[in-house]
């Protein structure tokens, strides 16, 4: 760990500032990764099949309990539709659309901040580089000839440490942004596809029920005649 303490001592104040930004970046990446691998992750196709089987058995309450078992956006969209099932197709579509709109910010949150952090850490590293060089050249004019080489070496080291550190953190931010954006787009795509399929499923169920009622009424009309 001696080399680490040496790097921090040579890096200067902006090196420490970038270390704080690195902690923020790691926290953002971990939180979003946990969301997409945990709370926000759900196999939409398999979930739709489970809901479909329960609705075919006319077990709406079990379908709602299945939605309550997870906090994934897909489940919330499905439950919104199930809660309005008795109000008709238009109410179901509206409820699902509203829930889908509310879920979008949750999926997208803090991912765009990684791109901003990439720019901030790069600029902070460059600022540390420039201030390090300015301080070094300012001190060379007052230094003894024997000390000039040592001060120049320390100043260049501080400048390079800040540049490398800032660019490294920016690279981590950009790679994480790329991966998390791909995960975000997949979740959004699954949400939209699930919403459409679920609406169609409920519409088909309502149409089937209406046909059944019509078929049941037909014999009664014949008897009245």
ABEGO torsion letter per residue (X at the ends): XAAAAAAAAAAEAAAAAAAAAAAAAAAAAAAAAAAAABAABBBAAAAAAAAAAAAAAGBAAAAAAAAAABABAAAAAAAAAAAAAAAEAAAAAAAAAAAAAAAAAAAABGAAAAAAAAAAAAAAAAAAAAAAAAAAAAAAAABBAAAAAAAAAAAAAAAAAAAAAAAAAAAAAAAAAAAAAAAAAAAAAAAAAAAAAAAAAAAAAAAAAAAAAAAAAAAAAAAAX
